[in-house]
Amino acid sequence: METLDEKAFEELIESRNLKILREHLMAMDPVDISILLESVPEEEMALAFRLLPKDVAVEVFDDFDGPTQHRLLESLTHHAVGQLLEAMSPDDRAELLEEVPASVTRRLLGLLSAEQRQVTLQLLGYEEGTAGREMTPYFVDLRSNMTVEQAMERIHRLSMDRETIYVCYVIDPQRHLQGTVSLRELVLASPDSKVGDIVSPNPKRVFTHSDREEAARVLRDNELLAVPVVDREDRLVGIITQDDVADIMEEEVTEDIYRFGAVQGTERGYFTTRVFSVVRRRISWLLLLLVVNTATASIIAGQEALLAEVVLLAAFIPLLIGTGGNIGAQSATVVIRGLATGEIRPRRAVSIIGREVSVGLLLGMALGLAVLLWAFWLGRDSRVSMVVALTLVSVAVLATAVGSVLPFLFRLSKVDPALVSAPLVTTVMDISGVGVYFAVAHMLLRL
């Protein structure tokens, strides 16, 4: 059966040939269905969505972006919404409910069964951005005194509504996490063996109050299928799976990129947020940087006599401050990313900063040599050429120092290093670069 495109979809909708439309949709991948439905009007999207079986509908709904999910919920009946929410995994459901207004959240919670409502409220009770908010409480738990045969019977009974059955978690009567056992180990073991005899003790774990990035890092670094989440008393309350981690990392990277550009992201998504809201979020940073940048103008204004004597100096100010900002932003980017991924640790701050400064020195020397020749060709003044070249070397070293030091200082102050934005680094280098430039000019030109 051919893939259904938007034109063919519209024709089937207009002719009300819903049986053929359903057959086409069932032959498609859920991701392709979500892309198709996002491109059609809401009424047609809701009609086609209701044709999907429950399991496929849940997958398609998960692939929608937030605004599309909200529009679809408004188009469906209360009964259909209740069925959809009931079939969603608890962590995905909690993520959806935290993005809608409080009044809508209360209405949607009322459509859930008592059991699912309690599970959802438990997840919503954890602070946003923590492992507790991201976890799912649906996992396979076993007791160490069970036989392998009893364990397999329990896995078979629970398998339909659990996130994963390939790793099972062994707990004591107080639900303290004792270890893990894989489905493979259970299958290969004798049916009369005890689970406690094949358990792997002391598994990697995170706490409900741990940052969700830490959970993602633990799962990735230890190559786990899922990482267990325990409360402060070390009782197992949930797990975070690989698909959850993929979503976490995408959201965190997007958030860090927005912050580094001094742009605040939103829960709804930047490009679906109203223009005035975007302006309101961005203007505070820009006004602050505008005020700070007046320091650069003040420094230049204070060197009126020098610039009147050697007018050619003014031509290289944009080149020097632009290069300094670019080099500093590059250093800040690599250090922030290294801290975020765990590739570098705060205890290595001195060696990392030293390495970046060495890079800055080599970059400055290479760029300085190039600008020395270009500046001489442009102005035929060897003294000005030397001033520009030496300043560029100094600015490159200073920029790498600033760009690499600031993220470590932010981390030491318990502030997210991603807040070291590119505009902030550029502004610092604008001010310091101009100051260094005129200091070198006065020293070499003796003016």
N, C-alpha and C positions, 0 to 999 in steps of 0.2 A: 504494500500500500504506500502511495506517495506521501511525502511529508506535507502537512497542511500549512499553506501559507496564509497571509492575512486576507487576500482576495478570495481564496476558496472558502475560508472561514466565514466571511461576510455572506457569500452566496448560500452556504448551508444554513446560516442563521435566518436569512431573509425567506428562504423556502421552507423554514421550520422542519428541515430534514434532520431531526435530532438524533435519530438512530445512527445514521451514517456519520454525523459529527462525532458522536461518542466513539465509534469504531476508529475513526482517524485519531482522536485524542489518545485512546488507549494504546495505539501503536507508536506513540511518541514518548520520548524521555521526559520525566517531570520538569527538568530544567528548560527544555524546549517549549513545553506547555506554558510554563510561567512567563517566558519571554513573549510568546504569542498573545497570551491573555492581557499582559500589561500594555499591549499596543492597541487594544480595542476599547470601545466605550464601556462604561461601568455596567450598564444593563446587560450587554452581551457577555461581558466577563462573568457576571454573576450567574447568568443562565448556563453558560458552558461549564462553570465551576461545579454547579449542582449535578451535572451529568457524570462527574468523576466518582469512582468508588472511594470510600472513606480513606483507605490507606494511601491511595494516589493523591487525593485532595490534600492530605496533611503534608505530603512531600512538596507539592506544588506551592502550598501556602507558605511553607518555610523558605522557599526560594524567592518569594516576593520581597521587595523592599518594604520598609515600614509604612510609608504613605499608602502604598497599594493595599497592604494588609488592612489598614484602617478603612479605606474606601470600600473594600469588599465586605468587611464586617457590617458596615452600614447598609449594604445592599441585600444582605441575607436575612432570612427570618430568624426570630429568636431561637426556634427549634434547631435550625441548621447551624447557627453560631454555637449553640450549646454542644451539639454533636462534634463540631470541629474542635472546639476548645478541649473537650473531654478526650479526644483522640490525640492531641498534641502531647509531646513530652513535657514534663513539669518545668524544666529549665527554659525551654522555648516559650512556653506559656507565660512564665514569669517575666521574661524579657519583653514580650508583647504588651503585657498589662502595665509594665512600668513606663511605657512610652505614651500611653493614652491618658487623657485627663482623668482626675480622681473620680468624677461622677460616672464616667464610662467604665472605669475599673470596677466600681461597685456593682454596676449593672451586669457586667460580664461575669464577675464572681458569683452573682446570684443564679447564673445559668449552669453552674457546675454542680456535680454531686457533692455531698458532704465530705466524702473522702478526698476528692480532688481539690476541693476548696481549701481544706486544711493543709494539704501538701503545698499548694500554691502560696497560701498565706505564710507558711513556714519559710519558703524561699524568699518571699518579698520582705520578710522580717530581717534578713541579713543586709548589711550595708552594701550599697552599690559598688561594684568593682572588686568585691571579695570572692573567694572561692565558694563560700556558702551560697551566694546568689547565683553562681554559674552551675552548681552541681545538680545532679539528678538523684533523687532518693531511690530510684529503681535499680537495684543490683541484686546479685545472688549472694546471700549470706549462709554460711554453713557453720556447724559446731564441730569442734575437734574430736568429740567422742562419737560422731556419726561414722557408720561404715561407708565405704565407697558406694555400695549399692544404694543406701539411703540417700546419699548425696546426689547420685544420678537421678533418682526418683524426684528429688526436690528440684533439681535443675529442669527436668522435663516438665514439671508442674508450673514453674515460674517463667519458663523461657519466652512465652508469648508477649509479655509486657515488660521485659527487662532490657536495658540498654545494651548489655553484653553478657554473654554466658561463657565466654572464653577464659575469663579470669573470675574466680570466685573468692570471696573474702571470709576468712575464718574468724569468728568472734567467740567470746566467752558469754556466760549468762548475763553479764552486765553490759554486753555489746562492746566491750573493749576489743580493739583490733589486735589479733594475734599473728596473723599472717595471710598469705595468699596461696591458692592452689589453682593450677590451670586445668582446663577441661581435658587437655591432652594427657596430663598426669593422671587424672581420674580414670580416663578410658583405659590407660595402660596398666593401672594398678589392679590388684586382686579385689574382687567384690567384697571380700570379708575384711580387707584392710581398713584401718582407722584413718580418717582424714588427717588426724594429728600426726600420723607417721610420715605423711608425704608433704606436709605443709612447709612453705618457705617462710621462715619467721622474719620479723622486723622489716616489713616492706616500707618503701618510700611513701610518705604521706604529707598532706598539707592540712592546715587548720581552717576552720570555717571563716576565721577572721583574716587569713592570709590573703595577700594581694593575688588577684587572678593571674597576673603575669608570672608570679612565682609558681603557681600550679602548672602553667603552661611550660615553664622552664624545667620543672621536675619531670614532667611527662616526657618532654623532648630529650633531655639529657640522659634519662635512664631507659629510653626506648620502650615505654610502657604502652599498653593498650588503653589503660585508664589509670588515673591516680586516685587513691582513696582520700576522702575528706573526713576529718575527725573533729569533734568539738574540744573544748578546753579540758575535758576529763578523758580524752583519748577514746571516746565512743564513736564508732563508725556511724555517720549520718548520711553519706552520699558518695558519689564518684564523679569525676570529670573525665570525659572520654576524648578521644582524638578529634572527633568532629567538633566538639565544643572548643577545643584548643585552637583549631583552625579559625573559628569565628573570633575567638579572643584575640589572637595575634593580628588578624586583619583589622579589628576595631582599634587595637592599641597602636598599631603602626599608623593608621589614619589619624588618630588623635595626636600622636607625636608630630606628624607632618604638619597638621594644622597649627599646633603650638609653635613649632619651629618657624613657621611663616608668620607668627603673631596673629593668627586667625583662629578664633574660637569656633570649634565644631558644635553641632547641635545634635540632639537625639534623633531628630527627623531627617538629618542629612543636610549638608551645606547647600546643595543646589535645589533643594525643595523648600528651603526656608524663605520667608518673605524678604524682599529687598531691604525694607526699612529695618528689619531685625538684624540683617547682615551688617548694614551700615552702623547700627547702634553698637554691635559687638566689636567691630573693627576700629571705630573712630577713637576709642579710649587710648589704645596703644599708639595710634598715629599722632594724636594730640600730645601725648607724653614725649614721643620721639621728636616731634616738632619743637617743643620747648627745649629739650636737651640739645638739639642741633643748633640752637641759637648760640651755644658756646663756640661752635666752629666759626660762625659768622663774626663773633666778637674777636676771636684770635686773628682772623684775616684782617678785620678792620683796624686792629691794633698794630698791624705791620704795614700801614699805609706808606710810611717813608721808605721802607725797604723795597716795596713793590714799585714805588715811583722811581727809585734808583735803578732797579733791575726788573723791568716790566715782564721780561721773558719768564720769570719765576711763576707768574700767575697762570701761565699756559699749562703747567704740569700739575697743578693742584688736583683737578678731577682724576687724572691718571693715578696719582699716589693714593688718594683716599679710596678710590674705587678698587684698586688692587689690594689694599689692606683689608677692606671689608670682605672681598671675595676669599682671600686666603684664610682670614679668621673664621668665616662661615664654614669653610671646608673642614678646618680642624675641629670646630664645634660639632659638626655633623658626625664625623667618625668617632669622636669620643662619646657623644650622646648615644649613638647606636651601639657602641661597644658596651656601655653601661647597661643599656636596655636588654641586650641579648645575653649578658653575663660573660662576654668574651674578655672584658677587663674588669678588675675589681678595684674598689677605692684604695686598697692598700698598695696598689701599683701606681698610684697617682704621680709620684716623683719621676719614675722611669718613663711613664707615658708622656708626661709633659716635656721631659728632656728629649724624648724621641721626636715629638712634634716640633720643638724648637730647633732641633738639628735639621729637620726637614725644611723648616722655614728659612734657616740660614742658607741651605743649598739652593732653595727656590729663589731667595733674594739675590744671591750671587749671580745665578743664571739670568734672572730678569734684569738685574742691575747692569750686567754687561750689555744686554740687548738695548736697554734704554739709554745707556751711556753713548752708544754710537748714534742712536736715533736722535737724541737730544742735541748732540753736537751738529748733526746734519741739518736739524731744524733751525737752530739758533746761532750756529757758528761761534759758540761761547763755551770754551772748555771748562771754565769755572762753574757755570750753571749746570753743565752736563755732569760734572763730578758731584755737585750737590744733589741732583736728582737721583743719580745712581746710588750714592751712599744712603740717602733717605729711603730708597726702595729696599735696600738690604735691611736697614733698621726696622722699617715698617713690617716687612715680612716676618722677621724674628718676633717682633712685638705682637703681631696678629696671631701667629700660631700659639704664643704664650697665652694671650687673652682667650682665644677660642678653646684651648684645652684646659685652662685653669677654671673658667667659669662653671662648666658642668660639674666638676669635682666639688667646688664650693657650694653649689646648689644642693648636691647630694649630701654633703656634710651638714648642711642646714636643714635637712629633712624636707627639701623642696624638690619637686620633679625636675630633673636636669633638662627635660624637653622644653621647659620654659625659657631656657637660654635661646631666645629666638634669633634668627638671622638679622632682622632689623636692629635688635639690641647690640649684637656684635658689630654690625656695620656702623652704628652710631658711635660706639666707643672708639672704633678705629678712625672714624672721621675726625673726632676731636683730637685724639692722640697723634694721628698721622700728620695733621696740620701743624701741631705743636712741634713735633720732631723735625718737620721740614724746615720751618723757620729757624729752629735752633741750629740745625746743620748749616743753613744759609748764612746766619750771622757768624758762625765759627769759621767757615771757609772763605767767605767774602769779606770778612772784617768790616762789616758795615754797621 
